[in-house]
Amino acid sequence: MLLAVGYLIFMVFWLVKRGTRLTSWALALYIIQSIVVPILMLLCGFILIFQGWRLDPILQFGQLLLFLLIIYLIIKDIVINSVYRDR
């Protein structure tokens, strides 16, 4: 949960510092990411704190959210890096 708050602060500072160099769609993607990712991380943190390490369906849902988040970040980095590499 602490990392989610740290990620939110980091993304705000990163967008203020480097937001002018991004294209409009990349900036929109980063803004959406800076809102959605900390929410998912906080949700998974709350699930782990309140459910513990039991194998409940809610814990499996939290792990699915983290897995989907990792897949999204991987795809986003590949797409944005390939666009900037072409320039």
Contacts in CASP RR format, 6 or more apart in sequence:
PFRMAT RR
TARGET T0000
AUTHOR 0000-0000-0000
METHOD contacts of the structure
MODEL  1
MLLAVGYLIFMVFWLVKRGTRLTSWALALYIIQSIVVPILMLLCGFILIF
QGWRLDPILQFGQLLLFLLIIYLIIKDIVINSVYRDR
1 41 0 8 1.000
1 42 0 8 1.000
1 45 0 8 1.000
1 46 0 8 1.000
1 49 0 8 1.000
3 41 0 8 1.000
4 37 0 8 1.000
4 38 0 8 1.000
4 39 0 8 1.000
4 41 0 8 1.000
4 42 0 8 1.000
4 45 0 8 1.000
5 38 0 8 1.000
5 42 0 8 1.000
6 38 0 8 1.000
7 37 0 8 1.000
7 38 0 8 1.000
7 41 0 8 1.000
8 34 0 8 1.000
8 38 0 8 1.000
11 30 0 8 1.000
11 33 0 8 1.000
11 34 0 8 1.000
11 37 0 8 1.000
11 38 0 8 1.000
12 34 0 8 1.000
15 27 0 8 1.000
15 30 0 8 1.000
15 31 0 8 1.000
15 34 0 8 1.000
19 27 0 8 1.000
19 30 0 8 1.000
22 30 0 8 1.000
23 83 0 8 1.000
26 80 0 8 1.000
26 83 0 8 1.000
29 76 0 8 1.000
29 80 0 8 1.000
33 73 0 8 1.000
33 76 0 8 1.000
37 69 0 8 1.000
37 73 0 8 1.000
40 65 0 8 1.000
40 66 0 8 1.000
40 69 0 8 1.000
41 66 0 8 1.000
41 69 0 8 1.000
43 62 0 8 1.000
43 65 0 8 1.000
44 62 0 8 1.000
44 63 0 8 1.000
44 65 0 8 1.000
44 66 0 8 1.000
47 58 0 8 1.000
47 59 0 8 1.000
47 61 0 8 1.000
47 62 0 8 1.000
48 59 0 8 1.000
51 58 0 8 1.000
51 59 0 8 1.000
52 59 0 8 1.000
53 59 0 8 1.000
END
